[in-house]
Amino acid sequence: MTAYEVAVAAEATLGEGPTWDPATGRLLWLDILGMRLHTYDPVTGRRTVRTTPQHVGAAKPRAGGGLVLNLRDGVGLLDPDDTFRWLHHEPVPGRRANDAAVAPDGSLWAGTMRYDEATGGGTLSRITGDGTARTVLDDVTVSNGTGWSPDGRLMYYVDTPTRRVDVFDYDSEGIRNRRPLVEVEEGAGYPDGLAVDADGCVWVALWDGGAVRRYTPDGTLDRVISLPTPRTTACAFGGPALTDLYITTARTGLDAPHPLSGSLLVIPNAGKGLPQPAFAG
């Protein structure tokens, strides 16, 4: 079934980062530029909204409770009692956080980009629970979707202006052997956030493409879900059985946004997602 439903009608400027939190049974998602962290409980319909200290690119559950936040000036921790503290503070003028993901080993792979989207102005860094940070990729423009194959041996990654989803070999030593998995054709939009399902297929949201695509592990286009919101930003599996695909959208930069632009959408029973590791910190 490919018909979408509206999970949360909203007007987020730059909706992003959908993440299922199994400990609370809630879907986390963000308005990066609105500095808002949203939660949504699909069972009760209950929603919450809180302000973040800065522009926020990602919020992921921590193993001991609370959240890790990818913020403009670095990575911070939100404790279960709502206390905030910096884990890795590295402000760079003109740069902000963007998408992030938790690796199989519990580290956070956090992306950045320039506000002016200057070529090569962003990075992808690995941050561990003790605050140690290592730049994994530099010369990135818009660091976006990151995810791992079911066996943890491959990492998928999007630097949006390249129009590609790249794949790396991944192990405890890091990543290597970068090569393209797919290249999105001209006119179809730009790859943004992604999710990997239990079959090892990669779901990619298309900015200015109004769609989410599913690619098989060999890069074959397998499925296209068309949506009315042109700026589709990211996707993640959620719900108690991880079968529902949640999709974030944006209004920013649109002269006449669709009424649902900025809302959280959902495709019920879209597939089977993978349980995501919590941040080990």
C-alpha positions in Angstrom: 0.0 0.0 0.0 1.5 3.4 -1.0 -1.3 5.8 0.1 0.1 8.3 2.5 -1.6 9.5 5.7 -0.9 12.7 7.7 0.6 11.7 11.0 1.0 15.3 12.2 -0.3 18.3 10.3 2.4 21.0 10.9 4.1 23.9 9.2 7.7 23.0 10.0 10.2 25.3 8.2 12.6 22.4 7.6 11.2 19.1 9.0 13.9 16.5 9.3 15.4 13.6 11.2 12.5 11.1 11.8 13.7 8.5 14.4 11.7 5.8 16.2 12.4 5.6 19.9 11.5 2.1 21.0 11.9 2.9 24.7 9.1 5.4 24.6 7.1 4.2 21.6 7.4 7.6 20.0 8.5 9.0 16.7 11.1 11.9 17.1 11.4 14.5 14.4 12.8 18.0 14.1 12.3 21.4 12.6 16.0 22.3 12.1 15.5 26.0 11.4 12.6 26.4 13.7 14.7 24.9 16.6 11.9 22.5 17.5 12.0 18.8 18.7 8.7 17.1 18.1 7.5 13.7 19.4 4.5 11.7 18.2 2.9 8.7 19.7 1.0 6.8 17.0 -1.0 4.7 19.5 -2.4 7.6 21.5 -1.9 10.4 19.0 -0.2 12.5 21.7 2.3 15.1 20.5 4.9 17.2 22.2 7.0 20.1 21.0 10.1 21.5 22.8 12.5 24.2 21.8 16.2 23.3 21.3 19.1 25.5 22.3 20.2 26.0 18.7 19.4 24.9 15.1 19.2 21.1 15.5 20.1 18.6 12.8 19.3 15.3 14.6 18.1 13.8 17.8 18.8 10.2 18.6 18.0 8.0 21.7 20.7 7.2 24.1 21.3 3.8 25.6 20.9 5.1 29.2 17.9 7.3 28.4 17.7 10.9 27.1 18.8 12.1 23.7 22.0 13.0 21.8 21.5 16.2 19.7 23.5 17.3 16.7 23.4 21.1 17.1 24.9 24.1 15.3 27.9 24.3 17.6 28.5 20.6 18.2 27.0 17.5 19.8 25.1 17.8 23.1 23.4 15.4 25.5 19.9 15.8 26.9 19.5 13.8 30.1 16.3 12.1 31.1 15.7 14.9 33.6 16.0 17.5 30.7 19.4 18.7 31.8 21.5 19.7 28.8 25.3 19.5 28.5 27.8 19.6 25.7 29.5 16.4 24.7 31.6 17.8 21.9 31.6 21.6 21.5 33.1 22.8 18.2 31.5 26.0 16.9 32.5 27.1 13.4 31.2 30.4 12.2 28.8 30.0 9.3 28.4 26.2 9.8 25.5 24.2 11.3 24.6 20.6 12.0 22.6 18.5 9.7 21.6 14.9 9.6 23.2 12.2 11.9 22.9 8.5 12.5 24.0 6.0 15.1 26.4 3.3 13.9 26.2 -0.4 14.9 28.9 0.3 17.5 26.8 3.0 19.2 28.9 6.0 17.9 27.2 9.0 16.4 28.1 9.9 12.8 27.2 13.6 12.7 27.1 15.7 9.6 27.5 19.5 9.1 27.1 22.0 6.3 27.6 25.7 5.7 24.5 27.9 5.9 25.4 29.2 2.5 25.9 25.6 1.2 29.4 26.5 0.1 31.0 23.6 -1.7 33.2 21.5 0.6 32.2 23.5 3.7 30.8 20.5 5.6 32.1 17.4 7.3 31.0 14.0 8.6 32.4 13.1 12.0 32.3 10.1 14.4 31.6 11.0 18.0 31.9 8.4 20.8 30.2 8.4 24.2 33.3 10.0 25.9 33.2 12.9 23.5 36.0 11.9 21.3 35.4 13.2 17.8 37.2 12.2 14.6 36.5 13.7 11.1 35.6 10.8 8.8 34.9 12.8 5.7 35.8 16.4 4.9 35.1 18.3 1.7 31.4 17.6 2.1 28.8 20.1 0.9 25.5 19.1 2.4 26.0 16.0 4.7 22.8 14.1 4.7 21.4 10.5 4.9 23.6 7.9 6.6 22.7 4.3 7.3 24.0 0.7 7.6 23.2 -2.6 6.0 21.5 -5.3 8.1 24.8 -7.1 8.6 26.6 -3.9 9.5 29.2 -4.3 6.7 28.2 -1.5 4.5 27.5 2.2 5.1 25.3 4.3 2.9 25.8 8.1 2.6 24.4 11.1 0.8 26.2 14.4 0.1 23.1 15.9 -1.5 24.5 18.1 -4.3 26.3 15.1 -5.8 22.9 13.5 -6.6 24.3 10.2 -5.4 23.8 7.6 -2.7 27.3 6.3 -2.0 28.2 3.1 -0.3 31.3 2.3 1.7 32.7 -0.9 3.3 32.4 -0.5 7.0 34.1 -2.2 10.0 35.5 -1.3 13.4 38.4 0.5 11.7 36.1 2.9 9.8 35.0 3.3 6.2 36.8 2.7 2.9 36.2 1.9 -0.8 33.7 4.6 -1.6 31.6 4.0 -4.7 28.2 5.1 -6.0 25.2 2.9 -5.3 22.8 5.1 -7.4 22.8 8.5 -9.0 19.4 10.3 -9.1 18.7 11.6 -12.6 18.2 15.2 -13.5 14.7 16.5 -12.8 13.9 13.9 -10.2 15.1 15.9 -7.2 18.1 15.5 -4.9 18.7 12.7 -2.4 18.3 13.7 1.2 17.7 11.5 4.2 17.6 7.7 4.0 16.6 4.6 5.8 17.7 0.9 5.3 15.1 -1.8 5.7 15.3 -5.4 6.9 15.9 -6.6 3.3 18.9 -4.3 2.9 17.1 -2.0 0.6 17.7 1.8 0.8 14.8 4.2 1.0 15.7 7.8 0.0 13.7 11.0 0.3 14.0 13.3 -2.7 14.3 17.0 -2.0 12.5 18.9 -4.8 11.4 15.4 -6.0 8.2 15.0 -4.0 8.9 11.3 -3.5 10.6 8.5 -1.6 12.4 5.9 -3.6 13.4 2.3 -2.6 16.6 0.9 -4.1 17.7 -2.7 -3.8 21.2 -3.5 -2.5 22.5 -3.6 -6.1 21.1 -0.1 -6.8 18.1 -1.1 -8.8 15.1 1.2 -8.4 12.4 -0.9 -6.9 9.6 1.4 -5.8 8.6 5.0 -6.0 6.1 6.7 -3.5 4.9 10.0 -4.9 3.9 12.7 -2.4 2.3 16.1 -2.7 5.0 17.9 -0.8 7.9 18.8 -3.2 10.5 19.1 -0.4 10.6 15.6 1.0 13.5 15.5 3.4 13.9 12.2 5.3 12.3 8.9 6.1 12.4 6.3 8.9 10.6 3.1 9.9 8.5 3.3 13.1 5.6 2.0 14.9 5.7 -1.0 17.3 6.5 -3.4 14.5 8.7 -1.0 12.5 6.4 -1.4 9.5 5.3 2.2 9.0 7.4 4.6 7.0 7.4 8.1 8.5 8.4 11.0 6.1 9.4 14.5 7.0 8.8 17.5 4.7 9.8 21.2 4.5 8.3 24.6 3.5 11.5 26.6 3.4 12.3 28.3 0.0 8.8 27.5 -1.5 6.9 30.5 -2.8 3.6 28.6 -2.7 4.1 25.6 -0.4 1.6 22.7 -0.5 -0.8 22.8 2.6 1.0 19.7 3.9 4.5 21.0 3.4 6.1 20.9 6.8 4.0 18.0 8.0 4.9 14.5 9.2 3.5 11.9 6.8 3.3 8.2 7.1 3.0 5.2 4.8 1.4 2.4 6.8 2.7 -1.1 6.2 5.4 0.1 3.8 7.9 -2.6 4.7 9.9 -3.9 7.6 12.5 -1.6 9.2 15.6 -2.4 11.2 15.9 -1.7 14.9 18.3 1.2 15.3 21.1 1.2 17.9 21.0 3.8 20.6 23.9 6.1 21.2 26.3 4.7 23.6 26.8 7.7 25.8 
